[in-house]
Amino acid sequence: MDGVDVISVNAVLIALLFLALKDPHAQFKLIVRNAREQSSAQQSVAGDSLLEETALLSPSNDAPVPSSPSKPAAYRTQQYPPTLRERLPWVNMLLISIRFNDCLIAIPSHDRSQPQSPAFPKRRQFFIQALLSSVRGLLTIDLTHAYMTTDAYFTDPNISLYSPLPFASISGVAAMGVRSLVLGAQIWAALSQLFYLFATLPVGLTALGLLGDLWSPHTWGAYYGPASAIFTHGLRGFWGKYWHQTMRITTSAPGYALADVLGLKGTEWKRYAVISFVAFGCSGVVHMGLVPAEPLWATVSPNRLRLNMGLFFWLQPVGMLGEMLEESLWSRTTGRE
């Protein structure tokens, strides 16, 4: 291996969380369903789930939570069990739930949103979503691939990103924007396949009674949030509410620890800045692993590609803090939020 890879770096971050930053034995609690949730129990947590989907949306999300948060009657919390038989499912649940669904992990912004309202109250709805997501994703990939075969930029490494498009006399920044949208649509379509199609296996096993609902992804929170958050909160809405939160905890936990060491408390923007820069710093290193050791058709070195990949994520908190500054100036100037 001539560079970092996604799985190894993420495994290091998970180990850092479990072994250094937190004490799972003393601090972590698993939220267990006492019975099949009723609609009233789901509604009681739906509001919190929507409001607290991210630690990186606004500084106020890091406010402390009560030591014994009130949970619906259908739930109870379970600390690290005393017997081996009980420990195995407890520990395995932590390992398979990268987003720490139905877990209290001593991170206030996360714990306030637990337990999240199930994304799919019924298995049938999950299977329908998996089918529709797969069809949508495969069609998007086919359509974007069909376009790529007509655009020389995607087949000839010597063609500039700003060169004219094949179907119109569009060049420069506009051509770059179109090609970026095509590539972005393909990435989005590919990522959407990761969350639903493969998850039909455990959901099917629970339907057959071979697994408990605790292990079924259809009872977990939604993978993606509302796209409207992008228009109301910009970059913070995209990363914090819309985009999947698969690595949110593992990348932001070092930032929380550093902010605590620096004595940054509550809702001050400095704490938010530290958490954001560390989270996206770690995320950039993780995503550098997407660049293979010998990229096909590359016109620059693999390390240059990795650096560009990292820079994309490392610059995100700059934009997020810029949005916060703009909002603050707007409020002071106009007197409106």
C-alpha positions, 0 to 999 in steps of 0.5 A, spaced: 500 500 500 502 506 497 498 511 501 492 511 506 485 507 505 478 509 508 477 503 512 484 503 516 484 510 517 476 510 520 478 503 524 484 508 527 479 513 529 474 508 532 479 505 536 481 512 538 474 513 540 473 507 544 480 506 547 483 513 548 477 519 548 471 515 551 470 509 556 465 505 553 464 501 560 463 507 564 460 512 559 456 508 554 449 506 554 445 502 549 438 504 548 433 498 548 426 497 546 422 494 551 416 493 546 415 494 539 414 502 538 407 505 538 406 511 534 406 515 540 413 513 542 415 515 535 412 521 535 415 523 541 422 523 539 421 525 532 422 532 533 428 531 537 431 527 531 430 532 526 433 538 530 439 534 533 441 530 527 448 534 527 453 536 531 456 541 526 450 545 524 450 550 530 454 551 536 448 551 540 447 543 539 453 542 544 449 544 550 449 539 555 444 534 556 441 532 563 444 526 566 438 522 566 435 524 559 427 522 559 426 517 554 419 514 552 416 508 556 418 503 550 425 504 551 430 503 557 438 504 557 443 498 558 450 499 561 456 495 560 453 488 562 456 484 567 455 477 564 459 475 557 452 472 554 449 480 555 456 483 553 456 480 546 450 483 543 452 490 547 459 490 544 457 488 537 451 493 537 457 498 538 461 495 532 456 495 527 453 501 528 458 506 525 453 512 527 451 509 534 444 509 533 440 508 539 446 509 543 448 514 549 456 516 548 457 522 552 457 527 546 451 531 548 449 533 541 448 526 539 445 523 545 440 528 545 437 525 539 437 518 541 433 514 540 431 516 533 425 515 530 425 509 525 426 511 518 421 506 516 416 504 521 414 497 517 419 493 513 415 493 507 416 501 506 424 499 507 424 494 501 420 499 497 425 504 498 431 500 497 428 498 490 426 505 488 433 507 491 437 502 487 433 503 480 434 511 481 441 510 482 442 505 477 439 509 472 443 515 474 449 512 473 447 509 466 445 516 464 451 519 466 455 514 463 452 515 457 454 522 457 461 521 459 462 517 453 460 523 448 464 528 452 472 527 450 474 530 457 472 523 461 476 519 456 482 523 454 486 526 460 489 531 455 482 534 454 482 540 459 476 541 464 474 548 461 474 545 454 467 546 450 462 541 451 460 536 446 453 538 445 453 546 445 458 551 445 459 552 452 466 552 455 470 555 461 467 555 468 460 553 465 463 547 462 467 545 468 460 546 472 456 541 468 462 536 468 462 537 476 454 536 476 455 530 472 460 527 476 457 529 482 450 525 480 454 519 479 458 519 486 451 521 489 448 515 485 453 510 487 453 512 495 446 511 495 446 504 493 451 503 499 445 504 505 439 500 502 440 495 497 445 491 502 441 492 508 435 488 505 439 482 508 438 483 515 431 486 514 429 480 511 432 476 516 428 479 522 422 478 517 424 471 518 425 471 525 432 470 525 434 476 528 431 481 533 429 488 530 435 491 534 439 489 528 434 491 523 436 497 519 429 499 518 428 501 525 434 506 525 434 513 523 434 516 516 441 515 512 439 522 509 436 528 511 431 533 508 434 537 502 431 543 504 436 544 509 441 546 504 437 552 502 436 554 509 443 553 512 448 552 506 454 548 507 452 547 515 445 544 512 448 540 507 453 536 511 449 537 518 442 535 516 442 532 509 448 528 507 449 521 511 452 522 518 456 515 517 463 518 520 460 524 524 462 521 531 469 518 529 471 524 526 468 529 530 470 526 537 477 528 537 475 535 536 470 535 542 476 532 546 481 538 544 475 543 545 475 540 552 482 540 553 482 548 551 477 549 556 472 551 550 465 551 553 458 551 551 456 555 545 462 559 544 464 560 536 471 558 538 469 551 540 465 550 534 470 552 530 475 547 533 470 541 533 469 543 525 476 544 523 478 537 527 472 533 524 473 535 517 481 535 518 480 527 519 474 526 514 479 529 509 485 524 511 479 518 511 477 520 504 484 521 501 484 513 501 479 513 495 485 515 491 488 508 489 496 507 489 496 507 481 490 512 478 488 510 471 489 516 466 491 520 472 495 526 469 498 528 476 501 524 481 497 520 486 499 524 492 497 530 488 490 527 487 490 525 495 492 532 497 486 535 492 481 530 496 483 532 502 483 540 501 476 539 499 474 537 506 479 541 509 476 548 506 469 546 508 469 549 515 472 555 512 466 556 508 461 554 514 464 559 519 464 564 513 456 563 513 456 564 521 459 571 520 455 573 514 449 571 518 451 575 524 453 581 520 446 580 517 443 580 524 446 586 527 445 590 520 438 589 519 436 587 526 433 580 523 435 573 524 
